[in-house]
């Protein structure tokens, strides 16, 4: 079973949700390649994770870099059977702001990183998964998990670019799952609510308490470890396919 011998690539894997997922994979005895743009964080993460981890500096929006990074991981691990997409940018801003209309290239950058990057990772990983030998009973060759957001459903003011990309990710999941069913590859997404990530690091304590109060239960931000545990549950449960799981404590953005 692939669950017993994970060979993973994680975009945005050097920090936050991606790094927590990498730790969970390593703890299970798996191998993981961290695809990230940040050299310092990538090297630090590999030093922490040990010999079963590798770092490949990757701009997730660039097809050639993504293909090369996944190829390098597949060569070192003798295949890839898990891909987790965690790379993303918030891209906050109004379409008609105080400084004028949102620049088209700003919107394009958010789309290229969040949405196109998710597609590129999927394409590169699926190419290798298709070559895997299926397990005997269920013929599973791989699992792909992307990071959406509850903003895909309830985007707030100033989240036009971000919410659009996360809605795009949710829209890809079922068609991908249907296409990849023939080769035994499942595709899922997790839509986190408010989590302890770098995006939330600079939030003031006053705003933090207001945000806590907006989460019915538990009234706090989610932890990266909770996200990682959800990814591992998706890996373990073969009936999870073609869907998006909200991980938000019951929060609904206003």
Buried (B, 14 or more C-beta within 10 A) or exposed (E): BBBEBBBBBBBBBBBBBBBBBBBBBBEBEBBBBBBBBBEEBBBBBBEEBEEBBBBBBBBBBBBEBBBBBBBBBBEEBEBBBBBBBBBBBBBBBEEEEEEEEBEEEEBEBBBBBBBBBBBBBBBBBBBBBBEBEEBEEEEBBBBBBBBBBBBBBBBEEBBBBBBBBBBBBBBBBBEBBEEBEEBBBBBBBBBBBBBBBEBBEEBEEEEBEEBBEBBEEEBEBBBBBBBBBBBBEBBEEBEBBBBBBBBBBEBEBE
